Amino acid sequence: MHDDRRAPEGRRRDDRSPREGRDDRRGQQGERRGPRSQGGQDARGGQRAQGSRGQRDDRRPRRDEGRGGGDRRFRDDRGRGSQDGQGERGRGSRSEGPRGFDGQRSGRPGDDRGGRPQGKPGFGRGRDQAHGPRPEGDRHAPDSRERRDAPARGPQAADERAPRPEGDSPRRDDRGPRAGGDRERRGPRDADRRQAPPRRGRATEARGLALEAIHQLRERHAFAQDVIASTIDTSKIAREERAFATRLVLGVTSTRGTLDDVIDGCMDSPDDASPAVRDALALSAYEIIFLQKSPHAAVDQGVELVKSVAPRAGGLANAVLRRVVRAKESFPFGDPRTDLRAYARLHGFPAWLAERLIKDLGPQGAHDLMTASNEPAPVYVAVNAAKATDEEVVSILAAAHGQPEPVEVAGRRVEGCYCLASGLALLDGRVRRMLSQGLLLVSDATSQAVASLVVGEEEPASFLEIGAGRATKTILDQSCAQRRFGHQVSGYVTVDAHAFKTKLLRERAAQFGIEVEDALTGDGCDLGALVGERLFDRVFVDAPCTGLGTLRRHADIRWRLRPDTIAEQAALGARLLDSAAAHVAPGGTLAYATCTVTTEENAAVVEAFLASEQGAGFEIIPFARPDLGVELPFFSVALEPGGPDAHFLALLRRRS
């Protein structure tokens, strides 16, 4: 993918520094630019001020040498590892932190190991405090199809502000939209301007679309996947450009707290830019900090994006982004091997969450999860055996250049599961028809493995699914039963707390040819009110959780999650497990699954249940790992780069 740019007509001297080398050719393929933007680039990667040769543009930010010049002085000379070989991978994949990280913070900010650069005092504005609404009690917190309230902001921490690199001092552009009041509610004074989509100007189409999506995320408090589906997926731009725009939206959403802190440190005041301008700055800062894009291309495109929403704020954007380029030299503003906040910043995570992951997973496990969470998720599909055979579906996927490959999870082949070379195959007309007709389902490989284990090897006469949501697991369960037993489970009952989800479940079940005896709406913690005293051979609790095993697919989770949400979700899972246990037939199976990685939500819930009076009649069904030659008490898959999502499953048998 590249940015096709016109070569400058001639080389003009800049009274400050010569123009830096050639344009970046590694950007999005097919992205077209208009005439070259006014001004060029100075030797440090920033864009020269607008105006004709020999004339000073008095409206651009004034020089402010010496303010915040410590970023070069405090650069971590030991480096942060090499790139992972893919041009659009997140910076998290470069960290060498966990190999030496001991959880201790560095002794002094600004020490010679990469401590806090000089300039603005501190780093950050309290985004390491968890924010956001409490997840709804009946489902996973990361469910990207579920609307939630606006995330609340916590107290601002003055000791984490990003450094201000030396150079031009960005100041408020009085002619552009001016922000004021609560930063989350800031916006242009003209309400019509807030509603209107940005003018893309000379920014590439992919970046313009990404900016529109980021605006909607902020203004509507929407979920990234929903907005991507309604903006980028429906656009007419090339497939590769859509893929790049999607990468930008998910990346900015995942790392927004860190990006905002960096931008804050590169401005005189965070209130110098409207929210729409900050969206554009965040997009370009993401390319600079996490995608390793050419500084020239990122600054140039960032200025064009800002001008598309605030035409007179180009000078502000130029100065801020030039500072971001220089701040990158000392990013993450500390030694990630010893400084927890620098380590979290390197991966674009809140510090409290990085600390919790290290506690639960160990340094290497936390490193793998955070690195993988900044990479694009692999694309897995499930063949719906209720409507199609593997052979006919795989042949179409291959013809669409999907290069389908069978998948193993935890040493076991997952029947009907295939990994595609990329998501571009899903845009092929033949594949889209299979999706719309219910022959094929996009679903993570570990989620498919969980469904296979829950259905089991012995045919159940009845099945109760709690927390059925939008029927994904329902489809996987019944497809597995069809494949394994030659027919679906006849007595399949679902429960969900929301009527709109139950309605959607019925619609999707019909689309995929899935049999559901009854779809109930009600509280899973009070199953007696829904199913009476009925007993089932299989009872499956698809428990609500923090969703930390699915961060690649649900970019919204990371900065909306609060520390106390973990305990809340664990308590809810325990109540659901207690309620479900009363409806398991003698000799039947009780399954408890999550898509998170914290011990508190997973093993601790199951162990507490087994130690209780309600769980006294149950025993663990161990999970055999043929690849390791061992039996484990629970099925648990870690999130690692290039692999499927992290899930947890406990299978319990009720003694007769």
N, C-alpha and C positions, 0 to 999 in steps of 0.2 A: 504493500500500500504506500502511495506517495502523495505529496502535495506538489502538484504541477504549478510552478511559479514562472512568471516572465522574468527574464534576465533584465537587470537595469540597463537603460539606454546608455548610460555613461557613468563613469566613476567620478564622483564629486568629493572634494576634500571636506572633511569635518574638522572644525577648528579644535575639536577635543580629541578625536582619535580616528584612525582609519576604520573603514567598514570591515566587519568581520566576514570571513570566507563565504562560501557558496550556500545557497538555500538548502534547507533540509529536504532530502528526497525520500525519506523513509516513512512519510506520513501515509494518509489514507489514499489508496489507489483510486484514481478517477476523480479526486477532489479538484475542482477547477477554481482558479482565482481570476479576479478581474484585474484591472491595472494595478500596478504596485502601489501600496499605500504610501502616503506622504512620509518623507523621512526615511532613514535607513537604520543601521544598527551600529552601536558603538562597539569598541573592542571587547567590552565585558558582556556582550550579549543583549544589551538593551536597545531600544529603538530611539533614533535621534529625534529631537523635537521637530514638530511640523514647522513649515515655513520655507521661504526661498533661501537660496545660498547667500550667506553673508548677513542674513537678518536674524536677529534673536526674537524668538516668539515669547513675548513677556507673559503669555498666559500659561506656559508650561511650569511645572513645579521648579522652584529655585534649587540651586545647588546647596547641599548641606553636608560638605565633607566633614568627616570626623565623627558624625553621629552614628553610633552603632557600628563603628569600624572593627569591632572585635571579632566579627564572624570568621575572618580569615585567620586571625591569630589563634583562635581556639578550635581550628579544624582538627578532627581526629586523624592524625597522620598514619594511624595503623590501618585505616581503611575499613570498609564494611563488606568485604567479599566481592565476588564477581557476579556479573549478570547471569541469569539462568539460561541465556541463549535465545530467549524469545523477546522480541522488541516491545511487546505490550504487556509483559508480565509486571506485577506489582513489585514495589521496592521491598516488600517484606521477604521476598525470596532471596535477598542478598544478605540477610543478617547473619552474623556469626555469633550473635548474642548468647544463645543457649549453651554453647559449648563451654562458656566460662561464666555464665550468669549465675550469681549466687543469691539474687534477690535483695542485695544490699544497695542502697542508694549511694551515689558518689559523695565524698566528704564535703567538697566545696564546689559551689557553682562557679563555672568559669575556670576550672583548673586546666592543666595542660593536656588532659585526656579528652577534651571536647566538651567541657562544661558549658554553662549558659553564656552565650556571647554577650558582649557589652552593648549598650544602647538602651532600649526600653527595659525597665526592670522586669525581670521574671519572664515566664513563658506561659501563655494560655489564659483562658478565661473561664476556668472551672468546668470544662467539658469532660474532665475525668470523673466528675460526679455524674451518676446515672440520671437520665431524665426519661420522661415519657409516660404514657398512660399504662395503667395496669392491663396486662393482656386479659382478654375475656376468658372466663373460667372454664369454658367448655372445650377449648381447642388450643393448638400450639400457638405460642406467641408469634412465631414468624409467618403465620399464614398470610401470604402476600395478597390474597383476595379479600381480606377482611378489613373494612374501614375502622380506624381508631381515631381517638381524639388527638388534638395537637400535642406534641411533646412539650412538657413543661421544662423550664430552665431552672437549674440549681444555682446556688451561690457562686459568685465569681471569685476565682482564686487568683490573687495578684502575683503569685510567685511562679507562674508558668507562662508568662507572656513571651511570644516569639521574639527573636532578635530583630533589630532593624539594621540591615547592612548599610555600609557607607554609600553615599551617592546622593542622587536627587531626593529631596524631601517631598513626598506626595502631600498635597494640601487639598482642601475642599475646592471643587470646581463650582463656583457660585452660579454658573450658568446651567449646570446639570441638575437632576433631581436631588434634593437634599434630604437626608434622613434625619429622623429625630425620634425621641421617645424610646420605647422598648425596642430592642434590636430585633426581636422576632416579629414585631408588628410594623417595622419601618417600611416605608414604601414611597413611591413618587406621590406628590400631592394630588395629581390628576388621577382620579379613579379610572378614567378611560384608559390611561396609559398602562395601569396595572393589569387591565384585562386584555389589552391588545398583545398579539404575539410579536416577538422582536423582529426587526428588519435585519436580514442576514448580511446585507451589504457585501463586503468582499470576504467574509468568512466562508469557509467551505460548507457545503450543504450538510455534511455529517455533523459538524460542530454546531451549526445553526439549529439542527433538529435536536441535538443533545441539550442545547441551552433551553429550547422551548420546553423540553421534558423536565429539566431541572426547575424551571420556573413553576410548572404545574405541581411538582412535588412539594415545593415550599408553600405555594398559595393555597393549595387544596389539602395539604397534609395527607397526600395520597401515598400509595405504595408504588415502588419503582417498577415492578413488573406490570402493574396495571397501566401506568402511564406509558411505559415502553410499548405495550400492546396497542394503545390507542393513538400513538404519535409515530414512533419509528417504524413499527411493524406494518403500518398501513401506508407508509410513504412510498414514493415512486423511485427513490434513488437506488443505486446499484446494491446488490446483496452485500458486497464487501463494505460499502459505506454504512449500511444499516448495522452490520456487525460492529464496526468501529464506533458508531454513535451509541450503540447499546453498551459497549465496553466503557465508554466515557460516563454514561449515566450511572451505571452500577458502581464504577470506581469512585466517582465523586460522592455518591450517596454513602458508600462504605467508609470513606476516609474523611468525611466532611468536617468532623470535629477538629482533626489535625490540620486540615487545609485552612479552616477559619482561624486557627491560632497562628499559623504562619502568616496569613494575610494581615491579621491584626498587628503582628510585629513589624510589618513592612509599611504601615500607615501611621501618620501622626495621630489619628483617632479612628477607631472603627466606625464612627458615625460619619466619616467623610464620604462614604459611598452608600447608595441605596441598596436594598436587598437584591434588586435585579442586577445591578452592577457587580455586587459581590458574587452572585451566581456565575457570571461570566469570568470573574477573576478566579473563582474556585476551579472552574473547568480547566483553565490554562495552567493554574498552579498544580493541578493533578497531573497534567502532562509533563510538567517540568520535574516535579518531585518524585512521582511514582512510575511514570511511563518512560522516563529518561529521553524524552523528545528533545530535538534540537532547540536550544534556547532561542535562537533567532526565529524559528518557525512558531514556537509556542507564544513568544511575546507578540510577534506580528499578528497572529491569529487572535490572540487575546484582546489586543487593542481593537481589532475589527469587531469582535463579539461585543465588547463594551460599548462601542460606538453604535452598534445596532439597537441598543436599548437606551443609551444616553449619548447622543451625538457629540455633546460638548465635553464628555468626560474622557476623551482619548488621551489627553496628557496625563491625567491621573492614572489611568490604566497602564500607560507606558512606564511611568515611574515606579508604580507598585510592582509590576511584573519584572522589571529590571532588578529590583531589590530581591524578589523571590529567587531569581536566578543566582544572585550572589549568596543568598541565605542557604541555597541548596548545598553550597560548599561545606557548610558546617552542620547541615542536617544529619542526625536528629537532635543536635544541640546537647550532646552529652555522649558518654561512652555506653553503648547499649549492653556491653558485657557486665557493667557494674551499676548502671543507673537505670532503675526500673522505668522511670518516665521516658527516658530516651529510647529504651527498648520498645515500649508501647508505641511511642511516636513513630519509630521506624516502620512499624507495621500498620500505622493508622488505627490503632485501638485505644480506647480509654484505658488509663493506667490501672484503675481498679479491676477491670476485666482481665487485663494481662496478668495481674497478680493472682487473680482467682484461678486462671487457667494453669499457671505454673504450679499452684498449690495442688490442683486436682490431677493434672496430667504429667507433672514433672517438667523440667526445662526443655527437654527434647520434644516431648509430646505437645507442649504449648507452642513451641517454635514451628512444628509441622502444621498444626492447626492454623496458626496465624498466617503462615506463608501460603498455605493452600487457600485460605479465605480471601486472599488478594488475587487469586488466579481465576481465569474463566473456568466455569464448571464443565466437566465432561458431559456429553449429551448421550443419555441412555434412553432406550425405548423398550416397551413391552408389547409383544404380540398378543392380542386378545384371542385366546383359544376358543372363546365362545362364538367367534365369527370368522376366524381365519386360521390358516396353517402357517408355520414358520417359513416354509418353502416359498409360498406365494408372496409373503410380505418381504422376505429377505431379497428376493429377486428384484422387486421394485426399488427397494432401498439401494441395492447395488447399481441399478440402472440410473438412479438419481445421484450417483457418485457419493453415496453416504459411506461406502466401505464398511458395512456392518460386520462387527466381530463379536463372537460369543463372549460372555462375561463370567468370571468367577469372583465370588466374594467369600472371604475367610476360608479359602481352599475348596469351595464347593461351586459347581456350575449352577447358575441361576437359569432355569428353563425359561425360554421365551424372551430372554433379556439380551439386548445387543447394544454395543457402544458404536456410535457414529463418529466419523472423522471430524465432523463439525456440524453446527446447526444449520448450515446452508442447505443441506439436503431436505430439511423440513419445509423449505420454501418452494420446493419442486411441486408442480401441480399434481402429479400422481401421488406423492406422499401426502399432500394436503387433503386429497380426496379420501385416502385411507384414514386419516385422522378424523375427518368429519363424519365418516361412515362408521366409526367405532372399531375399525380393524386394528388400530395401532394407538398406543398410549405413551406419552412422554412421561417417564417416571425414573427417578434415581435407582441405581442398581441395588443399593442396600435396602431401600424401601421394598423392592421386589423380593429380595431375599427374606425380609421379615415376613411378608405375606406367605411365602412358601413354607416357612417354618411354622407359622401359626396354623395353617391348614392341616399340616401334619401328614403322616404316611397312612394313617387309618381313616377311612371315610367317616365323617361325623354326620349324624342324622339332623342335628340342629346347630345353629351358629348365632351368637349374639355379638354384634359389634357396637362398642360404646365410643362415642366421639367420631362418628362416621364422616362428618364434614361434607365434602363435595364428592364423595363416592370413589376417590382414587383407590383406597385400600379395598373397598367393596369390589371394584372391578378386578383388581389384582387377585383377591381371594377367590372369587368365583371362576376367573380364568384359570387359576391354578387347579381348582377342583375339577374343572372340565378336562384339563390336560391329564390329571392324575387318576381320576375315577371314571372318566367318560361322560360325566354329567355334573351339573352344578348342585350345590347343597340346596335341598328343597326348603328347609326350614330356616332361612337366613333372615334375621331381624336386625334392623339398625336403629340406633338412638343418637340424636343430637339435640343440643339445647336450643338451636335456632330454626325457626320454621322456614326461613328462606333457604337455608342449607338443605333441609329435608326436601323441599320442593326441587332444588337443583339436583339432589341425589336421584330423585325419581326420574327426572329428565335425562340425566346421564346414563342411568341404568337402562332406560329404554333405548338410548342411542347405541350403547355397547352390547345390547342383548343380554343384560344381566338380570337374573331372577332375584327378586327381593320379596319375601313373604309379607313383611310389614316394615314401614319406615316411620318410626315414632319420634315425636318431638317432646322433650322434657329433660328433667334434671337427672343426669347419670348417677348422682350421689343418692338418689332415691328411686332405684329401679323397681322397687316393690309397687310404687304407684303407677308404673308403666307396664310391667309384665306380670304383675301379681306374684305368685309363687312358682312360676314356670322355671324349669331347669333346662340347661343347654349343655351339649357335649363340648362345645368350644365357646369360651367367653373371652373376647378380645378387647382389652382396654388400650385404645390408641390415645395415650394420655397427653393432655396439654403440657407444654414445656417451654423453656426459653429458646429452643431451636438453635442452639449454638453449633450443632453439627451441620447446619445448612446455611451458613453465613454467605457462601458464594452465591446462593440462589435468592437469598432474602437480604438484600443490602441494607434494608431499613433497621434491622435488629440492633446492630452494633451500638449505635448512639442513642437509641430509644430505651434500651434496657436499663433497669435500675438494679442495684445490688440486692434489694429486698425481694425482687421478683423471683429470684431463685428459690427462696424459702416458701414464698406463696405458691408457686407452681408445684413444689414438692409436696406441700400440705394438701393441695387439691388432688394430686395423683394418688396420695395415700387414701383419701376419702373415696375416690372412685374404685380403688382396688378393694377396699372393705365392702363397698356396696356390691361389686361384681361377684365377690366370693360366694355370696349367699345364693347365687343362681347357677353355680357349676354343678352338674350332675356327678354322682359318685363315679370315680374313674375318669372323669372329664378333665379338660385342660383349661387353665386360666393363664392368659398371656397378658403381659404388661410391657408396653413399648413406648419409647420416646425417640426424639431426634435431637437429643442434646448430649452433653458430655460430662456434666457435673455429677460428682458422686452423690450429692445431696438429693438430686432429682431421680437418680437411677438405683444403684445398688442399695443405698441407704433406705429408700422407700420399701423395697422388697424385703430386706432383712428385718426391718421394723414390723412389717406385716407378718412374716413368718414367726416372729417372736410374740405376736399378739394372740389373744384368744380366738379371733376370727380366722387367723392363718394357721392355727395349730393343726388342722387336718390336711395341710398341703405339704408337698415335698418338691424339691427342685428337680426338674428334668435337665440334666447337664447337656451342654452343647459340645459335640465332638468336632475337633479340628483335624481332619484327615491330613492336611498339609503339615501339621506340627506333631501329629500322633499323640495328642493329649485331649482330655475332656476338661471343659471349663464350666463354671456354674452358670454363666450368662453368655449370650451372644452379644458381642460388643465390637463395633468397627470404628477405628479411629479415623479422623479426617487427615489425610496426607496428600501432598501434591500429586496431582494426576489420578487420584483415586476417587471412589464414590463418597457420598456423604457419610457422616458419623451417625450411627443409630445404636440403640440399646434395646435388648429384648430379654425378658425373663419368662421362661415357661415353667409353670407349676402344675402338678398333678394332684387332684383331690383323691385321697385314699378312700377306698370303698368301705 
